[in-house]
Amino acid sequence: MNTWVPLMNIIFVLIPIAILFVIIAGVVFFWAIRSEQFEDLDRQGSNILFDEDQPARKPAKPADHDSQP
């Protein structure tokens, strides 16, 4: 009795699925190249270092109500 024959049938399912994944990955990769996703890779890395937002305001000093002698 050959028990490996049913196990070999899964290859006929897995190979087309793997080929489909490779095709999808290739399409996504070439879409990213065409839409210039890889053009300015350094800008996003430096944006986090040189933040141009306004600094947070310092909290106002609480009023001192006990200033009477």
MOPAC internal coordinates of N, CA, C and O (Angstrom, degrees):
PM7 1SCF
backbone

  N    0.0000 0     0.00 0     0.00 0    0    0    0
  C    1.4420 1     0.00 0     0.00 0    1    0    0
  C    1.5264 1   110.00 1     0.00 0    2    1    0
  O    1.2310 1   120.67 1   -49.19 1    3    2    1
  N    1.3026 1   116.32 1   130.81 1    3    2    1
  C    1.4601 1   120.57 1   179.62 1    5    3    2
  C    1.5249 1   109.17 1   -98.20 1    6    5    3
  O    1.2310 1   120.33 1   -69.12 1    7    6    5
  N    1.3214 1   116.98 1   110.88 1    7    6    5
  C    1.4601 1   120.21 1   178.61 1    9    7    6
  C    1.5226 1   111.50 1   -88.94 1   10    9    7
  O    1.2310 1   120.03 1   170.65 1   11   10    9
  N    1.3148 1   117.55 1    -9.35 1   11   10    9
  C    1.4541 1   119.73 1  -178.28 1   13   11   10
  C    1.5245 1   112.79 1   -83.33 1   14   13   11
  O    1.2310 1   119.09 1   165.96 1   15   14   13
  N    1.3057 1   119.35 1   -14.04 1   15   14   13
  C    1.4562 1   122.24 1  -178.74 1   17   15   14
  C    1.5329 1   111.49 1   -64.41 1   18   17   15
  O    1.2310 1   118.31 1   132.28 1   19   18   17
  N    1.3474 1   120.83 1   -47.72 1   19   18   17
  C    1.4692 1   118.75 1   176.82 1   21   19   18
  C    1.5282 1   112.06 1   -64.79 1   22   21   19
  O    1.2310 1   120.15 1   148.67 1   23   22   21
  N    1.3238 1   117.32 1   -31.33 1   23   22   21
  C    1.4596 1   119.36 1   178.43 1   25   23   22
  C    1.5194 1   111.48 1   -70.38 1   26   25   23
  O    1.2310 1   119.92 1   150.96 1   27   26   25
  N    1.3179 1   117.77 1   -29.04 1   27   26   25
  C    1.4597 1   120.41 1   178.07 1   29   27   26
  C    1.5245 1   111.43 1   -73.38 1   30   29   27
  O    1.2310 1   119.67 1   157.23 1   31   30   29
  N    1.3069 1   118.23 1   -22.77 1   31   30   29
  C    1.4631 1   120.57 1   179.96 1   33   31   30
  C    1.5251 1   111.75 1   -66.67 1   34   33   31
  O    1.2310 1   120.23 1   152.68 1   35   34   33
  N    1.3195 1   117.16 1   -27.32 1   35   34   33
  C    1.4629 1   119.92 1   179.26 1   37   35   34
  C    1.5204 1   110.98 1   -66.44 1   38   37   35
  O    1.2310 1   120.10 1   154.44 1   39   38   37
  N    1.3309 1   117.41 1   -25.56 1   39   38   37
  C    1.4588 1   121.52 1   176.76 1   41   39   38
  C    1.5233 1   110.03 1   -60.80 1   42   41   39
  O    1.2310 1   120.32 1   142.66 1   43   42   41
  N    1.3217 1   117.00 1   -37.34 1   43   42   41
  C    1.4617 1   120.85 1  -179.30 1   45   43   42
  C    1.5251 1   112.13 1   -69.00 1   46   45   43
  O    1.2310 1   120.10 1   163.94 1   47   46   45
  N    1.3122 1   117.41 1   -16.06 1   47   46   45
  C    1.4624 1   121.93 1   175.23 1   49   47   46
  C    1.5262 1   110.22 1   -94.43 1   50   49   47
  O    1.2310 1   120.52 1   137.56 1   51   50   49
  N    1.3294 1   116.62 1   -42.44 1   51   50   49
  C    1.4602 1   120.39 1  -174.44 1   53   51   50
  C    1.5220 1   113.37 1   -72.04 1   54   53   51
  O    1.2310 1   119.50 1   144.67 1   55   54   53
  N    1.3085 1   118.57 1   -35.33 1   55   54   53
  C    1.4628 1   120.49 1  -178.96 1   57   55   54
  C    1.5325 1   111.21 1   -65.23 1   58   57   55
  O    1.2310 1   118.18 1   132.86 1   59   58   57
  N    1.3229 1   121.08 1   -47.14 1   59   58   57
  C    1.4753 1   118.60 1   176.33 1   61   59   58
  C    1.5285 1   113.21 1   -63.40 1   62   61   59
  O    1.2310 1   120.19 1   144.73 1   63   62   61
  N    1.3315 1   117.25 1   -35.27 1   63   62   61
  C    1.4667 1   119.70 1   177.38 1   65   63   62
  C    1.5253 1   110.18 1   -65.17 1   66   65   63
  O    1.2310 1   119.97 1   138.56 1   67   66   65
  N    1.3219 1   117.66 1   -41.44 1   67   66   65
  C    1.4640 1   121.05 1   178.14 1   69   67   66
  C    1.5208 1   111.18 1   -65.12 1   70   69   67
  O    1.2310 1   120.24 1   139.78 1   71   70   69
  N    1.3172 1   117.15 1   -40.22 1   71   70   69
  C    1.4665 1   120.48 1   177.88 1   73   71   70
  C    1.5265 1   110.28 1   -64.94 1   74   73   71
  O    1.2310 1   120.24 1   141.03 1   75   74   73
  N    1.3179 1   117.15 1   -38.97 1   75   74   73
  C    1.4633 1   120.86 1   177.27 1   77   75   74
  C    1.5233 1   111.07 1   -63.02 1   78   77   75
  O    1.2310 1   119.97 1   137.37 1   79   78   77
  N    1.3259 1   117.67 1   -42.63 1   79   78   77
  C    1.4699 1   120.94 1   177.38 1   81   79   78
  C    1.5236 1   111.46 1   -61.96 1   82   81   79
  O    1.2310 1   119.92 1   139.65 1   83   82   81
  N    1.3080 1   117.75 1   -40.35 1   83   82   81
  C    1.4682 1   121.02 1   179.24 1   85   83   82
  C    1.5226 1   110.22 1   -65.80 1   86   85   83
  O    1.2310 1   120.22 1   139.24 1   87   86   85
  N    1.3117 1   117.18 1   -40.76 1   87   86   85
  C    1.4611 1   120.24 1   178.68 1   89   87   86
  C    1.5231 1   110.62 1   -64.67 1   90   89   87
  O    1.2310 1   120.26 1   136.48 1   91   90   89
  N    1.3238 1   117.11 1   -43.52 1   91   90   89
  C    1.4693 1   120.68 1   178.86 1   93   91   90
  C    1.5233 1   110.36 1   -63.21 1   94   93   91
  O    1.2310 1   119.75 1   136.29 1   95   94   93
  N    1.3289 1   118.08 1   -43.71 1   95   94   93
  C    1.4619 1   120.99 1   178.83 1   97   95   94
  C    1.5208 1   110.87 1   -63.10 1   98   97   95
  O    1.2310 1   119.92 1   141.32 1   99   98   97
  N    1.3324 1   117.76 1   -38.68 1   99   98   97
  C    1.4637 1   120.47 1   177.72 1  101   99   98
  C    1.5167 1   112.12 1   -65.47 1  102  101   99
  O    1.2310 1   120.49 1   138.86 1  103  102  101
  N    1.3281 1   116.67 1   -41.14 1  103  102  101
  C    1.4656 1   120.32 1   179.09 1  105  103  102
  C    1.5285 1   110.22 1   -64.35 1  106  105  103
  O    1.2310 1   120.16 1   135.66 1  107  106  105
  N    1.3200 1   117.31 1   -44.34 1  107  106  105
  C    1.4664 1   120.70 1   179.12 1  109  107  106
  C    1.5197 1   110.49 1   -63.90 1  110  109  107
  O    1.2310 1   119.73 1   139.01 1  111  110  109
  N    1.3151 1   118.11 1   -40.99 1  111  110  109
  C    1.4595 1   121.72 1   179.95 1  113  111  110
  C    1.5254 1   111.16 1   -63.52 1  114  113  111
  O    1.2310 1   120.18 1   132.83 1  115  114  113
  N    1.3315 1   117.26 1   -47.17 1  115  114  113
  C    1.4561 1   119.23 1  -179.21 1  117  115  114
  C    1.5216 1   111.95 1   -70.31 1  118  117  115
  O    1.2310 1   119.81 1   150.42 1  119  118  117
  N    1.3364 1   117.97 1   -29.58 1  119  118  117
  C    1.4599 1   120.17 1   173.05 1  121  119  118
  C    1.5277 1   110.41 1   -63.99 1  122  121  119
  O    1.2310 1   120.56 1   138.37 1  123  122  121
  N    1.3326 1   116.53 1   -41.63 1  123  122  121
  C    1.4619 1   120.19 1   179.85 1  125  123  122
  C    1.5266 1   111.17 1   -64.68 1  126  125  123
  O    1.2310 1   120.41 1   143.63 1  127  126  125
  N    1.3206 1   116.82 1   -36.37 1  127  126  125
  C    1.4656 1   119.60 1   177.88 1  129  127  126
  C    1.5192 1   110.15 1   -68.66 1  130  129  127
  O    1.2310 1   119.85 1   134.79 1  131  130  129
  N    1.3279 1   117.89 1   -45.21 1  131  130  129
  C    1.4617 1   120.58 1  -178.09 1  133  131  130
  C    1.5205 1   112.50 1   -66.80 1  134  133  131
  O    1.2310 1   119.82 1   147.23 1  135  134  133
  N    1.3168 1   117.94 1   -32.77 1  135  134  133
  C    1.4629 1   120.23 1  -179.76 1  137  135  134
  C    1.5198 1   111.87 1   -89.57 1  138  137  135
  O    1.2310 1   120.48 1  -166.56 1  139  138  137
  N    1.3316 1   116.69 1    13.44 1  139  138  137
  C    1.4747 1   124.34 1   173.27 1  141  139  138
  C    1.5211 1   112.90 1    58.99 1  142  141  139
  O    1.2310 1   120.43 1  -138.87 1  143  142  141
  N    1.3161 1   116.79 1    41.13 1  143  142  141
  C    1.4554 1   121.13 1   177.73 1  145  143  142
  C    1.5244 1   111.73 1   -72.73 1  146  145  143
  O    1.2310 1   120.05 1   158.23 1  147  146  145
  N    1.3234 1   117.52 1   -21.77 1  147  146  145
  C    1.4575 1   121.37 1  -175.58 1  149  147  146
  C    1.5262 1   112.42 1  -104.81 1  150  149  147
  O    1.2310 1   119.37 1  -164.39 1  151  150  149
  N    1.3248 1   118.81 1    15.61 1  151  150  149
  C    1.4556 1   120.84 1  -173.67 1  153  151  150
  C    1.5188 1   113.07 1   -72.16 1  154  153  151
  O    1.2310 1   119.06 1   122.61 1  155  154  153
  N    1.3054 1   119.40 1   -57.39 1  155  154  153
  C    1.4656 1   121.76 1  -173.78 1  157  155  154
  C    1.5219 1   109.15 1  -115.33 1  158  157  155
  O    1.2310 1   120.96 1   -98.54 1  159  158  157
  N    1.3235 1   115.77 1    81.46 1  159  158  157
  C    1.4652 1   120.25 1  -175.69 1  161  159  158
  C    1.5238 1   112.51 1   -77.58 1  162  161  159
  O    1.2310 1   119.78 1   154.17 1  163  162  161
  N    1.3247 1   118.02 1   -25.83 1  163  162  161
  C    1.4611 1   120.54 1  -176.26 1  165  163  162
  C    1.5220 1   112.94 1   -81.64 1  166  165  163
  O    1.2310 1   119.78 1   155.59 1  167  166  165
  N    1.3095 1   118.03 1   -24.41 1  167  166  165
  C    1.4596 1   120.43 1  -175.69 1  169  167  166
  C    1.5212 1   111.95 1   -62.68 1  170  169  167
  O    1.2310 1   120.11 1   133.87 1  171  170  169
  N    1.3152 1   117.39 1   -46.13 1  171  170  169
  C    1.4556 1   119.76 1  -178.03 1  173  171  170
  C    1.5268 1   111.35 1   -65.88 1  174  173  171
  O    1.2310 1   120.54 1   146.92 1  175  174  173
  N    1.3199 1   116.58 1   -33.08 1  175  174  173
  C    1.4533 1   119.53 1   177.71 1  177  175  174
  C    1.5185 1   112.25 1   -69.67 1  178  177  175
  O    1.2310 1   120.26 1   145.73 1  179  178  177
  N    1.3209 1   117.10 1   -34.27 1  179  178  177
  C    1.4606 1   119.23 1  -179.42 1  181  179  178
  C    1.5224 1   111.98 1   -85.14 1  182  181  179
  O    1.2310 1   119.91 1   159.03 1  183  182  181
  N    1.3274 1   117.77 1   -20.97 1  183  182  181
  C    1.4671 1   119.63 1   178.38 1  185  183  182
  C    1.5175 1   111.64 1   -61.09 1  186  185  183
  O    1.2310 1   120.30 1   145.76 1  187  186  185
  N    1.2945 1   117.04 1   -34.24 1  187  186  185
  C    1.4614 1   119.23 1  -178.73 1  189  187  186
  C    1.5270 1   111.31 1   -72.69 1  190  189  187
  O    1.2310 1   120.62 1   153.65 1  191  190  189
  N    1.3361 1   116.43 1   -26.35 1  191  190  189
  C    1.4597 1   119.88 1   179.85 1  193  191  190
  C    1.5163 1   111.95 1   -80.73 1  194  193  191
  O    1.2310 1   120.02 1   144.22 1  195  194  193
  N    1.3069 1   117.56 1   -35.78 1  195  194  193
  C    1.4543 1   122.50 1  -176.19 1  197  195  194
  C    1.5165 1   109.14 1  -113.91 1  198  197  195
  O    1.2310 1   121.09 1  -105.98 1  199  198  197
  N    1.3049 1   115.52 1    74.02 1  199  198  197
  C    1.4469 1   121.58 1  -177.32 1  201  199  198
  C    1.5190 1   109.04 1   -71.70 1  202  201  199
  O    1.2310 1   119.98 1   -49.32 1  203  202  201
  N    1.3282 1   117.65 1   130.68 1  203  202  201
  C    1.4496 1   121.42 1  -176.84 1  205  203  202
  C    1.5217 1   112.63 1  -102.60 1  206  205  203
  O    1.2310 1   119.94 1  -173.17 1  207  206  205
  N    1.2989 1   117.72 1     6.83 1  207  206  205
  C    1.4531 1   119.90 1   177.59 1  209  207  206
  C    1.5217 1   109.81 1   -71.75 1  210  209  207
  O    1.2310 1   121.38 1   -21.54 1  211  210  209
  N    1.3050 1   114.97 1   158.46 1  211  210  209
  C    1.4589 1   120.19 1   177.70 1  213  211  210
  C    1.5244 1   109.39 1   -69.17 1  214  213  211
  O    1.2310 1   120.12 1   -40.16 1  215  214  213
  N    1.3185 1   117.38 1   139.84 1  215  214  213
  C    1.4703 1   117.99 1   177.54 1  217  215  214
  C    1.5249 1   110.58 1   -65.36 1  218  217  215
  O    1.2310 1   121.16 1   -25.62 1  219  218  217
  N    1.2913 1   115.38 1   154.38 1  219  218  217
  C    1.4628 1   120.76 1  -179.27 1  221  219  218
  C    1.5214 1   109.66 1   -65.89 1  222  221  219
  O    1.2310 1   121.17 1   -34.78 1  223  222  221
  N    1.2997 1   115.38 1   145.22 1  223  222  221
  C    1.4639 1   119.43 1   178.94 1  225  223  222
  C    1.5127 1   110.31 1   -69.53 1  226  225  223
  O    1.2310 1   121.75 1   -33.81 1  227  226  225
  N    1.3115 1   114.26 1   146.19 1  227  226  225
  C    1.4622 1   118.66 1   174.73 1  229  227  226
  C    1.5227 1   107.82 1   -76.08 1  230  229  227
  O    1.2310 1   120.32 1   -39.08 1  231  230  229
  N    1.3130 1   116.98 1   140.92 1  231  230  229
  C    1.4731 1   118.25 1   179.84 1  233  231  230
  C    1.5268 1   110.37 1   -65.21 1  234  233  231
  O    1.2310 1   121.23 1   -37.82 1  235  234  233
  N    1.3180 1   115.26 1   142.18 1  235  234  233
  C    1.4601 1   120.08 1   179.10 1  237  235  234
  C    1.5245 1   109.46 1   -67.35 1  238  237  235
  O    1.2310 1   122.07 1   -35.10 1  239  238  237
  N    1.3076 1   113.64 1   144.90 1  239  238  237
  C    1.4690 1   117.48 1   178.80 1  241  239  238
  C    1.5186 1   108.56 1   -70.78 1  242  241  239
  O    1.2310 1   120.90 1   -43.60 1  243  242  241
  N    1.3253 1   115.89 1   136.40 1  243  242  241
  C    1.4767 1   117.90 1  -179.97 1  245  243  242
  C    1.5185 1   110.39 1   -67.03 1  246  245  243
  O    1.2310 1   121.08 1   -36.26 1  247  246  245
  N    1.2896 1   115.53 1   143.74 1  247  246  245
  C    1.4699 1   120.84 1   179.74 1  249  247  246
  C    1.5193 1   109.04 1   -68.20 1  250  249  247
  O    1.2310 1   121.80 1   -43.52 1  251  250  249
  N    1.2996 1   114.15 1   136.48 1  251  250  249
  C    1.4709 1   119.82 1  -178.87 1  253  251  250
  C    1.5314 1   107.63 1   -92.98 1  254  253  251
  O    1.2310 1   120.27 1   -78.39 1  255  254  253
  N    1.3156 1   117.08 1   101.61 1  255  254  253
  C    1.4739 1   121.94 1  -177.43 1  257  255  254
  C    1.5237 1   111.68 1   -82.84 1  258  257  255
  O    1.2310 1   119.48 1   168.92 1  259  258  257
  N    1.3041 1   118.61 1   -11.08 1  259  258  257
  C    1.4545 1   121.46 1  -178.61 1  261  259  258
  C    1.5194 1   111.52 1   -98.63 1  262  261  259
  O    1.2310 1   119.99 1  -145.42 1  263  262  261
  N    1.3290 1   117.62 1    34.58 1  263  262  261
  C    1.4716 1   119.81 1  -176.32 1  265  263  262
  C    1.5222 1   111.86 1   -82.75 1  266  265  263
  O    1.2310 1   119.11 1   173.29 1  267  266  265
  N    1.3294 1   119.31 1    -6.71 1  267  266  265
  C    1.4583 1   120.62 1   178.56 1  269  267  266
  C    1.5266 1   109.48 1   -76.76 1  270  269  267
  O    1.2310 1   120.35 1   -41.26 1  271  270  269
  N    1.3609 1   116.95 1   138.74 1  271  270  269
  C    1.4757 1   118.74 1  -179.93 1  273  271  270
  C    1.4949 1   114.29 1   -75.74 1  274  273  271
  O    1.2310 1   120.10 1   180.00 1  275  274  273

